[in-house]
Amino acid sequence: MANNPLPVARTRISIGGPTADYTQTALAADTYKKIGGVRSVPGTGDTYQSITVEEVEDARARFAKGTASAQAMDIVCSRRATDVGQIACQAAADSLASFNFKIEEPNADGTFSVTYISALVMGKPRGRGGPNDTQTVTFTLQPNEAPIEVV
């Protein structure tokens, strides 16, 4: 059995509707629009806050895990004014609602693993650069729920 690394190439990211019911069943039933021109796929997952307790008597710091939160995720795209996924992300950035997102990652056997997230679209800045660069748009997502992974 080969132990080959899994490439990011062929990964797809899509945006669904506003999050109403964050369950695997509801997420799978949503209608998604593929975001075109994706240049960079963000990572997913939670990081826990550190709780520190320092007690005088034994002069020892102890730690515990606090609340979980996901880091902001940047989806960098080649700007495409007519791409339905990018248009949906831009509209989501103007909304106060969290939206469903689906990330499909290739497996070694040709199938795809799916990760669902619910996130606010916090920004949609456009990148420009120099004469030999192309225009970009970056959609900054702030997840509100733990990712749901379907393998």
Stockholm file with secondary structure:
# STOCKHOLM 1.0

chainA/1-151         MANNPLPVARTRISIGGPTADYTQTALAADTYKKIGGVRSVPGTGDTYQSITVEEVEDARARFAKGTASAQAMDIVCSRRATDVGQIACQAAADSLASFNFKIEEPNADGTFSVTYISALVMGKPRGRGGPNDTQTVTFTLQPNEAPIEVV
#=GR chainA/1-151 SS CCCCCCCSTTCEEEEEEECSCCSHHHHHHSCCEECCSEEECCCCCEEEEEEEEEETTTTEEEEEEEEEEECCEEEEEECCTTCHHHHHHHHHHTSSSCEEEEEEEECTTSCEEEEEEEEEEEECCEECCSTTCCCEEEEEEEECSCCEEEC
#=GC SS_cons         CCCCCCCSTTCEEEEEEECSCCSHHHHHHSCCEECCSEEECCCCCEEEEEEEEEETTTTEEEEEEEEEEECCEEEEEECCTTCHHHHHHHHHHTSSSCEEEEEEEECTTSCEEEEEEEEEEEECCEECCSTTCCCEEEEEEEECSCCEEEC
//
